[in-house]
C-alpha cells in the first residue's frame, strides 16, 4: 500500500515489510491488525515469469476453493428455453437474453459473474466494451460458455473463481475473507497456488512464479516465500 492511514501505521509498528515471510506467519500478522467495520478480502498478488504479449504465454484458468470465497455471487445467465429454466433452478440470480443485454448497455452491472450458452454469445459479444474491462466476459476456456449452465452456476456458488495474467505479467486474485480461520485460508491458498502452477505455459523458461504477496483489503501486505507458497 502506497498510503497508510494513521490507524494502520500504529497497528503495524515493528512489522518488517522487507522480510519474506512463511505463509502461516504472514496470515497471522495480517489477522493481528485491529479489524475494520467490514469483513476484508484476503488478496493474492503474483509476479509471473511470462511475456503476456505472446499468445502462447497467456495464463487463464479457474479453480474451486475448498472453503468457498466468502463473497455473495450474483450470477447472470444468458440462456433461453429449457436452459434458462435449468439456470433458474440452479440458483442463478438473473436469467434472460436481449432484454438483459439492453439493461447492461444502459449501465446496469449489478452482478459478479456472467454465464452463457454458446448460441447466446451473439448477444453477449456485443457487450465486450462493458463486460471486458470488468473481467466479466464469459469464455469457453473458463467454463462460462457452456450448454450445462446449471452446473456452471452450481460451481460458482460453491466457490469457483477465475484467475488470469494481466498486461504486466501479474495475477491479482483472492483466497477468502478475513473472518475465515487460518486453516481455511491455508487450504484455499494451497489449492489456488497449485492451480496457478499447473497453468504454466510450456513455452515459459526459468522461474514461472517470481514473487508472491498477500494482503487484506485495508491492511498490510507481505511477501511470502516461494517454496511455502508453491507447496502450500
Secondary structure, DSSP 8 states (H G I E B T S, - for coil): -----HHHHHHTTT--TTSEE-HHHHHHHHHHS---SS--EEEEEEEES--TTSGGG--EEEEE-TT--SS---EEEE--HHHHHHHHHHT-SEEESHHHHHHHHTT----SEEEE-GGGHHHHGGGHHHHTTTT----GGGT-B-S-HHHHHHHHHTTEEEEE--TTSEEEEEEEETTS-HHHHHHHHHHHHHHHHHT--TT--S-SEEEEEEEESSS-EEEE-HHHHHH-
